[in-house]
Amino acid sequence: MADLSRVESMQYPAGHLAHLSENQEAQLDEFKKICQEANYWTPAKGGQLASHDDETMLRYLRARRFIPQEAFTQFKDTEDWRKENKLSEIFNTIEIEEFEQTRRLYPQWLGRRDKRGIPVFLFEVAYLNSKNISSYEKNLAKSQTTIPGVATKNIRLFALYESLTRFVTPLCSMIPRNHLETPISQSNNIVDINGVGLKQFWNLKGHMQDASVLATAHYPETLDRIFIVGAPGFFPTVWGWIKRWFDPITVSKIFILSPQNVYSTLSQYIDHENIPKKYGGGLDFEWGQMPNLEPAIEAQMKWENPNTEKGRKTFPIGPIKWEEGQNGEMQAWGVGSEDGKPRRKIIFTIPKPVGYRQGDFMPATPAHQIDDPLTSVGTATHPPASDTLDIDSPPSDTDSRKSGPLSPTSATATSTLPIRQATSETRYEQQAKTHADSNLASDTPQVAVNDHGYGDKTMTMEPNTIGQAPKEVPLPEPEQPAAPGYLDQAKQAAASASATVTSTATSAAGAVMGAVGAGAKEEKIEEPVGTKSPAEKEMDDKIDATSAQDMEAFLRAKNMSPGASRD
């Protein structure tokens, strides 16, 4: 076995800005040096900010396990891709109606955050039926926003991801929360698949893969968790081919919740008032509407040109980007195009943004004030995959009947969520499923796992225990094969007897042949012929002279007992 090596934690906020280990700090410096030498990153100088902030650089490092050269390869590919596809031009010029059409087909920001300040999105998949997808594809053909060499559907999808990283996560970084020193760079998603048939799942394969591939390649580490709710009864059957549409890291972040676990699990991560009412929370939100802004967010804002929806102020449609004002305030500008004309309108400002901005220095939260992190891996909630599915052939229409919600017995979704493996534990590689699981290397304290309920676990060091302490529960004995039944025993006995007889007969024959020689004449053994008495000969003569019918009467009379009566 290879030498064990420490795997550093990347469970938020660990591995994020202001919460780096000494090794991670060194790898960040090395990464920026590599990028600078290749002319892909420029440091801050004078009043000029760095070309990319540290949290953006850390997203690539976390995606590549803090290996600078691998992170540079992905960073370089992304920067080349951005220039080739003119990402800044797309975001600043896309028609706002086209942006809105696309927004309605992908996860939508609720205007709310989880308990850490990370934005929460909702994706209702049932809306993406064949009628709405067909209508959207017809609109694509009439798009005014086009770029030579770039597919129209990709232009729109690029704009949505730019909105996440250039508007939503920066906004959440300016709002009071825990860990003000750490910018927000990720998102959570509630994916509702209630009422979605098997055929619809298959038809959405390309739609979902496009988004997943784009995020993995060019927007790494922007996803924290996905909560799947409303899974139909057949979901465990199709999970095997659905998960193949996404990369393994994305799959590991998916939590599949059974009906009775939806609210109890969501409320562990998200406050009650920020969970939509249909999932047991207190938030009024319907699919397709603009964000219903959290009071804590709106308290930081000063509206200039808001939109009004259901009696409350919210954002207008279209892309919004940030600019810094003369007095240090942050200004949100509506950009894009409206009926072919450039739009530039200030929507709101944040007069006193809090939290990290480039050039600011904020000390990290003291370790004793950091809450126990919640796991970001939902692997244990996944149903077992079927090995018999043909993932290359579409399912038949007969498989897409309406199904009831996923029952507790039809999936492994429970309220017990797993501790995140590998990158989210301070532990050693290659220890899983061995006697060393949950222990550190020799001469270091034993790891204690603290279960806080719903799978939210932390690991602490036991200072009184040194070295590889013995496991409290011994490893299970290997399974013994079941004892054979009566039928199997009988078959075995018969086979054994047959083999014994065959072997004995063969041995005897061999012995005889060996004694007489292969060419010896076989000696015949004559049995003695018995002789009959005069009485027996007389009886034979009578039998030979008697007919068959008389023979029966004769035998009856001959064998009848003395006291028996005759018929």
ZAKOLGU-364059 format. One record per residue: residue in one letter; x, y, z of N, C-alpha, C in turn. Coordinates in pm, whole numbers, plus 50000, padded with zeros to 5 digits. Layout:
! ZAKOLGU-364059
aXYZXYZXYZ
...
! end
This chain:
! ZAKOLGU-364059
m500854988050000500005000050000500895012550000
a500445022749930501205035249924501175042150060
d502135051150082502145058550207500885066950219
l500355067850340499165075850363499535090650359
s498635098750304498885113050298497645120450345
r497865131550411496745139050467495905145350356
v494585144650368493665151350276493075163150350
e493375175250306492935187050379491465189850352
s490825195650450489385197950441489065209250344
m487975207550268487425218250187485935219850216
q485505215850335484135217750379483995232250423
y483085239750361482955254050387482895256550537
p483675266450586484535275850512485955271050489
a486325259150537487685254250515487975253350366
g489165257150325489535256950185489085269150109
h488375278250177487945290850118488805302150174
l488655313950117489485325250155489395327850305
a490555330450367490705333250510490565320750595
h490425309250534490345296650608491215286050540
l492435290150506493345281150437494415276150533
s494835263750512495965258550587497245264750530
e498365262650600499635267950549499955262050412
n499675249150395499925242850266499055248950157
q497775251250188496875256950089497275271250054
e497735279050152498235292450124499415291850027
a500295282350051501475280949965501065276849824
q500085267949812499625263749680498935275149605
l498205283749678497575295349615498645304749559
d499685307349638500775315949590501445309949467
e501675296849471502305290149357501415290749233
f500115288849253499165289349142499165303149076
k499115313649158499105327149102500435330249031
k501535324849084502825326949019502845320548881
i502325308148871502275301148742501415309048643
c500265313848689499355321348601499965334548557
q500675341048649501315353948614502415351948511
e503225341748529504325339248434503795335748295
a502585330048289501985326548160501075337748108
n501075349248177500275360948137498775358248141
y498335350148240496905347848257496365354048386
w497225360248463496805367048586497765378448615
t497205389848656498045401248694497705405248837
p498705407848919498445411549058497975425949071
a497455429249189497065443049216498315451949217
k498165463849165499305472949160498795487249166
g499285494649266498815508349284497325508249317
g496525515149241495085515349261494365505149175
q495135497349100494545487349010494375474149083
l493175468449074492905455549137493525444249056
a493675432949121494155421049050493155416948943
s493635410348839492735406448729491655396648775
h491965388448874491005379048932491205378949083
d490105379249158490245379249304490655365449354
d491075364849480491595352349534490535341449542
e489295344949572488265334549583487995327949448
t488075335649341487945329749208489085319949181
m490295324049216491445315049196491305302449281
l490755303949401490595292449489489565282649437
r488595287149360487625277749302488335267549213
y489285272149136490025263049048490945253949130
l491535259249234492385250849318491585240149391
r490415243649444489595233549513489145222849416
a488815227049293488355217349193489465207449157
r490725211549175491865203049138492685199049261
r492015197949376492635193049499493925200649534
f493935213649506495065222349540496375217749475
i496255213049352497445209849272497605221149171
p498555230249192498625242649112498695240448962
q499505230948915499645229148771498345224448707
e497635215348775496345210848722495315222148724
a495335230148830494425241548838494715251548725
f496005253648696496375262748589495845257848455
t495945244848431495455239348304493985242648284
q493165240548387491735243648375491495258648366
f492245266448444492095281048443492445286548305
k493545281748248493955286148115492905282548011
d492405270248015491375265947920490135274947931
t489765278448053488585286848073488805300948021
e489975306648050490245320348002490285320747849
d490875310547787490875309947640489445308447588
w488665299847655487275297647615486455310447629
r486675318047734485935330547754486235340647643
k487485341647604487835350947496487255346347363
e487365333247337486875327847211485365329747196
n484635328147307483175329247302482635342847344
k483535352347367483155366247395482155367347510
l482535361747624481615361147739481195374847788
s482125384447795481765397847843480795404547748
e480995402747618480085408547519478685402447531
i478615389447553477315382747566476535388547683
f477185389547798476485394047919476015408447907
n476785416647840476455430847830475485434247718
t475275424847624474455428347507473255419347485
i473105408247557472005398947531470665405847548
e469725402547461468365407947472467745403247604
i467185412547679466685409047812465505399247805
e464705399847698463605390147683464145376147657
e465215375247581465835362147556466495356647683
f467085365547761467645361647889466545356147980
e465385362747981464275358448066463695345148020
q463575343147889463085330247838463955318747886
t465255320947887466185310447929466165308748081
r466045319748154465995318848300464875309748347
r463775309648276462615301648316462795286648291
l463865282948223464115268748195465235262848281
y465765270848371466875266448455466605270448600
p467435265848694467225269348834467095284348856
q466125288248939465815302348962466115306049107
w466765317549124467105321949259465855326249334
l465695320749455464525324149537464625338249596
g465835344049592466045356549664466405353949809
r466685341149841466975336949978468325329849985
r468815328250109470105321850133469945310650236
d470945301850240470925291650345471515297550473
k471725289450573472185294250703473595299850701
r474345296950594475705302050582475775314450494
g474635318150433474625329550343474785325950197
i474735313150164474865308550025473495308649958
p473375314149836472055315449771471405302049742
v470055301849749469265289749727468445291449599
f468575281849508467845281949381466805270749381
l465765272449300464715262349283464605258649136
f464475245649110464345240648972463175230848968
e462065234948908460895226148893460935220048754
v461325207448749461605200848622460325198248541
a459185196248609457945193048538457575203848437
y457995216148463457685227048370458365225048235
l459455217548233460185215548108459565204148029
n458285205547997457615195347918457865197647770
s457385188447687457675189247542457115202047480
k455975206647531455355218847476456245230947501
n456715232547626457525244247660458915243547596
i459475231647589460785230247525460675233347376
s459615228547313459415231247170459255246247145
s458495252947231458305267447217459635274747232
y460455270147328461745276647350462665274747229
e462655262847172463505260247055463085268846935
k461785271346923461325280246815461805294546838
n461835298746966462335312146997463835313246968
l464555302146989465995302346960466255305846814
a465405300646728465585303146585465375317846549
k464675325146636464385339346608465235348646694
s466275343446758467085351546850467765363146780
q467775374546848468495386246798469945386246846
t470205379446958471545378947013472275366946952
t473185369846863473945359146796475425363146791
i476265353046793477705355046780478215344346683
p478925348346578479425338446480480225327446548
g479915315046515480645303746567480195298946703
v479175305446762478685301446894477205297946882
a476825285946924475425281746917474555291047002
t473365294246951472495303647020472105298747159
k471805285747171471415280647303472565282047403
n473805280947353474955282547442475135297047484
i474885306247395474985320447430474095323547550
r472885318547547471945321347656472365314347785
l472825302047773473255294747893474475301447956
f475405306247871476575313247923476145325448005
a475155332647955474705344848023474145341648162
l473455330248176472915326448306474035323648406
y475055316448364476175313648455476945326248490
e477055335348394477695348148424476885355848528
s475565354848523474715361548621474965356148762
l475175342848772475455336848902476755342448960
t477825342448880479145346248934479385361348935
r478645368848853478895383248845477845391548916
f476715385348956475685393049026475225386449156
v474745374049149474095367949266475095365349379
t476185358149350477135355149459477835367749513
p478195377549429478735389849487477725397049577
l476435397049539475415403349623475365396449759
c475345383349760475285375949887476545378149970
s477655381449904478895384149977478865397550049
m477945406350013477855419750073476835420450186
i476175409250218475095408950316475605402850447
p475165407950563475615402150690475365387150698
r476335379950753476285365350764477425360850852
n477505347950879478695342650944479855342950844
h481045344050893482255343750809482255355150708
l482135367350757482165378850667483475379650589
e484515373650643485825374050578485905365250454
t484875356750433484925347050323483845350250220
p484215353650098483205356549995482355344349963
i481145346649918480255335949873480575333049727
s480775320349695481115316649557480365304349510
q479415299149591478705287049555477195289049563
s476435278649529474975279349533474405266049576
n473185266349631472415254349663471215253549570
n470795241349536469665239549445468665229549500
i467395233449502466295224149530465725220249394
v465825207449360465345202649231464085194349254
d462945199349206461645192849225461315184749100
i461245171449113460935162848998459565156249015
n458725161949098457375156649118456585157148987
g455955146148951455135145748830455895144048701
v457185141748707458005140048587458015125348547
g457625122548422457585108848373458935104148322
l459035091148302460285085148258460725090548122
k459785091948030460115097047896460595111547903
q459995119447994460425133348008461855134148061
f462195125448154463575124948202464525123048084
w464185113448000465065110347887465165122047791
n464055128647764464055139847670464875151647722
l465045152547855465795163647914467285160347929
k467675148747879469075144447895470045155047844
g469875159547721470785169447663470735182647736
h469525186847776469345199447847470155199647976
m470085188648051470785187948179472295186148161
q472665178048062474095175748039474805188547997
d474165196747915474795209247871475195217847990
a474265219248085474535227448202475615221348289
s475565208248309476535201548395477945202348337
v478065199648207479385200048143479965214048148
l479125224148123479595237948126480095241748265
a479325238348367479705241748504481005234848544
t481125222048511482315214548549483555219948481
a483445223448354484625227648278485025242048306
h484055251248315484395265448316483845273448435
y483015267248518482525273948639482695264248758
p483935259848783484145249548886483825254749025
e483405245449110483145248349252482145259549273
t481135260349184480045269949206478805262949261
l478845249749274477725242049327478105236249462
d477245238349562477495232349693476635219949712
r475315221149700474425209649721473255210149624
i472715198249595471455196849521470535188149605
f469355193149635468355185249708467265181149609
i467135168249583466095163349492464875159449575
v463725165549542462475162549613461425157949513
g460415150849564459315146349478459695135149384
a460695127049421461115116249331459995106149311
p459635102949186458565093149160459005079049197
g458045069949200458315056249243459345049149158
f459465052749029460405045748942461815051648949
f462005062149031463285069149030464475060149061
p464365051049161465515042249185465915034049063
t464935031048977465215023148857466035031048756
v465755044248743466425052248641467645059648693
w467855059348824468975066648880470305062148818
g470405049348786471645044148729472065051248603
w471105054848515471525061848393471425076948407
i470615082048500470575096548519471915101648573
k472485094348670473725099248730474885099048631
r474765091348522475825091148421475825103848336
w474785111948350474745124548275475625135148340
f476075132848463476825142948536478175137448578
d479095146448609480405141948655480285136848799
p481195128048842481075121848974481035131749090
i481755142849079481745152649189480355158649204
t479715162049091478345167249098477405156949157
v477535144449116476675133749168476815132449319
s478035133849369478265132249513477595143149594
k477265154349532476645165549603475115164949602
i474565154249547473105153049535472525145649656
f471495151649717470735145249824469365141649768
i468985129049778467665124649731466785122649854
l465755131049867464955131349988463605124549967
s463255115550058461925109550056460935119550113
p459615117750089458635127950128458715131950275
q458875122350365458885125650506460175132450550
n461195132650462462475138650498462695152450437
v461785157150353462025169550280462235181250376
y461235184350456461375196050543462415193950651
s462425182050711463365179650821464805181050774
t465085177450649466455178850596466725193150552
l465815198950474466025212750428466205222350545
s465425220450651465485229750765466795228550842
q467545217850821468865216950881469835226550814
y469575229650687470475238050610469925252050583
i468605253350580467975265750540466945269650646
d466875282450682465895287050780464465285350727
h463515283350818462125280650784461555290950687
e461805303750713461215314250630461825315050492
n462905308050467463545308050335463295295350256
i462465286350311462065274150241460675276350181
p460475273550051459145275449991458055267850068
k456855273350070455755267450145455435253250100
k455595250549972455235237149922456125226349980
y457255230250040458145220550104458105221750257
g457075228550308456885229550452457395242350515
g457995251350435458555263750488457555275150488
g458065287250498457185298950507457325308750393
l458015305050284458275314350175457225313350065
d456675324750027455785325549911456645326649786
f456625316349705457375316749580456735306949483
e456485311849362455965303349255456975302849142
w457065291249080458015289248971457815299748862
g458905306148822458865315848715458915330248763
q458575332748889458565346548934459975351248968
m460125364348981461425370049016461685367849165
p462935369649209463275366549349462415374049451
n461995366549554461305372349671462395375049774
l462885387349779464115390349850463995388750001
e465025383050057465145381050201465215394850269
p464535396750382464585409550452466005414350481
a466895405150518468275409150548468975414750425
i468615409750306469195414950181468615428750151
e467295429850159466635442450124467025453550221
a467365449850344467755460050443469065466850404
q469895460050325471175465650282471045473950155
m469875473250089469705478949957469035492749962
k469355500649862468645513149837468135512649693
w466805511349677466225509549544466305522449462
e466555520749334466555531949238465485529749131
n465525518149064464545514948960464105500448974
p463315497349077462925483349098461765479249007
n461555466348997460345460948937459405457349052
t458105457149026457135453549129456395440949086
e456345431149176455695418349147454945413849272
k453635411949260452785407849372452925417149492
g453025430149460453055440349565454395442049634
r455445435549585456755437049649457795440749543
k458815447649588459865452049498460835440549470
t461255439849347462225429649308463025434649188
f463865426049131464705430049019463895430048889
p464275438548794463705437148659464355425248589
i463785421148477464355409948402465655414348336
g466445404548295467695407448225468905407048317
p470105407648257471345406948336471595419648416
i472225417948532472595429048620474055426848659
k474835437548658476245436348698476605447248798
w477745445448863478175454448970479245464248923
e479135476348977480185486448960480345493649093
e481565497849123481805504949248481635519949227
g480885526349317480635540749308481785548849365
q481655561949354482725570949396482935570749547
n481885568149622481965568349768482095554349830
g482455544549748482635531049799481375522649798
e480235528749759479005520849750479075511649628
m478315500749632478255491549520476945493849445
q477065495649313475915498949230475565487049140
a474285483649136473795472749051473165478848927
w473775476248811473325481948686472665471348598
g471475474748547470825466348449471465468348314
v471945457348252472625458248123471895449148024
g472535446247912471875438747807471255448147705
s470365442847624469695450847521468185449447535
e467505460247500466045460547506465525465447371
d464895455947298464425458947162465555464047073
g466725457647086467855461047001468675472747049
k468245479647153468975491247204469675487647335
p470915492147355471635489047479470875494347602
r470835486247705470205490447830471305493247932
r471225504447997472125507548109471315515948208
k470865509248312469985515748410470355510848549
i470555520248641470895516248777469635510848845
i469745499348907468595492648968468555495449118
f469675493949185469755496849328471225498249366
t471455502949485472815503949538472865497449676
i474075494049716474315489549854475305499649912
p474775509249990475625520150038476795515450123
k476565505550209477615500950300477755485850291
p478385481050188478535466450176479435461150287
v479115449450336479935443150439480655431350378
g481685426650448482375414850399483565418250314
y484095408050249485345409250176485185416250041
r486115425250015486295430649880487775430649851
q488105430549726489525430149690490275441549757
g491415438249814492225448349880491955449450028
d490785444550074490485444950217491165433250287
f491525435450413492025424350493491095422450612
m490605410350628489735407150740490255394550807
p490425394850939490915382751007489895371551000
a490395359351003489505347750999488725346651129
t487555340651120486755338051239487535328651331
p487645332051461488355322951553487765309051549
a488625299051565488195285151549487075281651644
h487085287151767486065283251864484705289351833
q484655298751737483385304851698482815298751571
i483535289951509483065283851384482065272851417
d480875273751358479865263551380480295250451316
d479695239551363479965226651302479465226851158
p480325223951061479885224450922478915213150890
l477995216150800477055205950754477635199150631
t477415186350620478005178950510477455183650375
s478295183050273477885186750137477855174850044
v477835162750100477795150750017476575142450054
g475805138649952474585130949977474615116949923
t475805111249909475935098049847475085087549916
a474985088150049474255077750122472755078350097
t472255089450039470825090350012470465085249873
h471465080649795471205076149659470645062049658
p469635059449575469155045649562470185037149490
p470165023949513471115015449442470865015849292
a471935015949216471805016749070471515003049012
s470725002948903470434990448834471484988048728
d471984975748721473004972348620472394967248490
t471064966548485470434960548367469844970848273
l470034983848304469424994148221470264996848097
d469584999447988470245003447864470215018547861
i471335024947894471355039347906471495046247770
d471665038747665471815044747533470525044647453
s469475038347505468215037547434467125044747512
p466305052847444465245059947516464195050347568
p463575053447682462515044947735461255046247653
s460355036647663459105037047588458125046247658
d457105050547580456085059347637455315052547748
t455225039447744454435032447845455085032947982
d456375036747986457065037448114456875050848184
s456245060448116456175073948170454815077048229
r454155067248284452885069648351453125077148480
k452055083448528452175090848653452455081148766
s453345085248853453705076848966453555084849094
g453325077649200453235084149329454615087949377
p454695095549486455995099449537456795087549584
l458055089649592458965079049633458645074749774
s458345062049792457995056949924459245054750006
p459095054350139460265052450223460995039350195
t460255029250150460875016150127461455014749988
s461165024149900461625022549763462935029649735
a463485036349833464775042849815465475043049949
t466745046149944467525046350066467565060150129
a466735069450078466755082850133466265082750276
t467075087250365466715088150505467225101350559
s466945103850684467395116250744468845115550786
t469505104350764470915102950801471785106450681
l472415118050686473255122450576474695119150608
p475495115450507476845110650534477835121850557
i478875118750627479975128150636480675128650502
r481035140350457481635141750324482975134450320
q483185126850217484375118750206485525126850147
a486715121950168487955126750106488185141550133
t487735150550041488135164450049487485171950163
s486545166150236485885173350341486175167850479
e487105158850491487485153650622488995155550640
t489405158350762490815158150793491165143850829
r491565136350734491845122150754492915117850654
y493115105050641494145100150550493535091650442
e494125092450322493655084650209493885069850234
q493115061450166493265046850163492975040350297
q492275047450386491915041350513490485036350516
a489665040850423488265037050426488135021950418
k487205016650500486895002350504488094993850549
t488974999550628490074991950685490054993750836
h490944986450906491004987651050491415001651093
a492015009451001492475022751034491445033551005
d490265029650960489225039450926488875047851048
s488845061051031488545070851135489695072951233
n490875067651206492045070151289493115076851205
l493955084751272495075090851202496285081651209
a497395086451156498585078151150499175076051288
s500185067751295500805064251421501325076751491
d501245076651627501725087451713500915100151702
t499695099351653498805110951652497535107251725
p496835117051781495625113851858494565107151771
q493725099651837492635092951767491575103151727
v490935100951613489855109551569488555105051632
a487805114451685486475111351736485445117551644
v484455109951602483395114851515482195118551601
n481775131151592480645136051670479425137051579
d478375129651610477165129451529476175139451588
h475835149751510474915160151556473505157851504
g473245146451445471915143651391471825147051244
y470975139951172470745142051029472045141050950
g472975133151002474205130850928475225141950937
d474935152351015475865163351026476915159551130
k478105156451084479145151151171480395159851166
t481065160851279482355167451284483355157851343
m484615160851323485675152051372486565159951466
t486775155251587487625161951685488715152551731
m489745158151791490875150251835490745146851983
e490925134352018490895130052157492315131352214
p492575141452299493955143852344494515133052437
n493635125052499494105115052595494465101652530
t494245100452401494495087752333495565089852227
i496655082352237497755084152144497895071652058
g498155073851930498425062751840497175056151788
q497335044851724496235037551663495475029951770
a494505036351832493715029651935492915018451872
p492745007151946491964996051890490525000051867
k489924994551763488534997451733487644991651842
e486624999451884485704994551986484894982851935
v484594983051809483824972151749484744964451655
p484994951551681485914944051594485364942751453
l486264940351360485834938251223484954925751216
p483904925951137483024914351127483744902451067
e483374890551117483934878351062483454876550919
p484264870450834483794868250696482584859050694
e481684861850603480444854050593480744839650556
q480114830250632480254816050602479124811650509
p479414802550416478324798050327477254790650407
a476004792250363474884785850432474994770550424
a474514763750532474544749050534473624743550426
p474024732350358473164726950251471874721250309
g470784722450232469504716850273469484701750254
y468334695850291468224681350281468414676450139
l467794683650044467894679449904469344679949856
d470024690849892471424692049851472284681149915
q471994678050043472744667450110472544653850040
a471274651050002470974638349935471714637349802
k471734648549727472424648649599473924646149618
q474474652549721475894650749747476204636149784
a475314630049868475534616249911475474606649791
a474474609149702474334600549584475554601749494
a476004614149476477184616049390478404609349450
s478524610249584479664603949651479624588749638
a478434582749656478294568149645478614563349505
s478084571049405478334567249266479824567449235
a480484577949287481924578949262482684567549328
t482224563549449482904552749522482774539449450
v481524536249403481294523649331482124523149204
t482094534349131482854534749005484334532649031
s484814539349136486234538149168486604523849209
t485734517549290486014503849337486014493849221
a484984495049134484894485949019486094487448928
t486494499848908487644502248820488904496348879
s489054498049012490244492649078490284477349070
a489124470749091489054455949086489384450748947
a488814457248847489084453048710490564454348678
g491124465348727492544467448701493394456848768
a492984452848890493754442548963493704429148891
v492514425148842492364412348771493184412248644
m493094423448569493844423948442495334423348468
g495724429548577497144429248610497624415248648
a496754407348710497154393848756497254383948642
v496324384348547496284374248440497014378648315
g497344391548306498034396248185497044400448080
a497494409747997496564415347899496144405047797
g497004394847761496654385047657496254371647711
a496104369747846495764356547904494354352647871
k494144339147862492804333947830491944334447953
e490754339447937489844340948050489384327348098
e489484324548226489084311548285487644312248328
k486834301948281485404301648313485184293848442
i484364299248528484014292648654482624286848641
e482514273448646481214266948627480524265148761
e479254269748763478464268248884477864254048888
p477744247349005477134233849013475674234048976
v475244223648900473844222848856473074214848961
g471984220749011471174213949112470314202649052
t470054191949127469194180949081467884181149158
k466774177049086465444177049146465084163449204
s464294163949311463814151549373462684145449289
p462334132949309461224126649233459914134249252
a459624139449371458364146549395458314159449312
e459514166549303459554178949225459374176249077
k459954164949031459784161548890458334158348858
e457634151348951456214148148932455384160948925
m455704170549010454984183349010455204190748879
d456424190648827456674197448700455874191248586
d455754177948588454994171448482453524175448486
k452934175948608451524180148622451324194448573
i452264203248605452124217248562452204218448411
d453114210948351453244211948206451994207048136
a451244196948198450054191348133448784199148163
t448844209148243447654216748284447554229648204
s446294233348170446074246048097446274257848192
a446374269948136446604281948216445474284648313
q444194282148266443034284848351443014275148469
d443324261848443443354252148551444544254448643
m445584260348586446784262948666446494272548781
e445694282748754445364292448857444634285848972
a443624276748938442874269649043443784260249120
f444714253749047445644244449111446534251449213
l447054263249173447934270749262447204275949385
r445934280249364445154284949477444974273749579
a444604261749524444364250249614445654246049683
k446764247049611448044242749665448504251549779
n448234264749765448764274349862447744278549967
m446554273049965445534277150061445894271750199
s445714280350298445994275750435444984265350476
p445344256050571444494244550604443114248550654
g442964259450732441664262750789440804271450703
a441274275050584440514284250500439404277250428
s438304283650406437144277850334437324279750187
r436764270850110436824271849963435594279349912
d435784286549801434654293649739433704283849676
! end
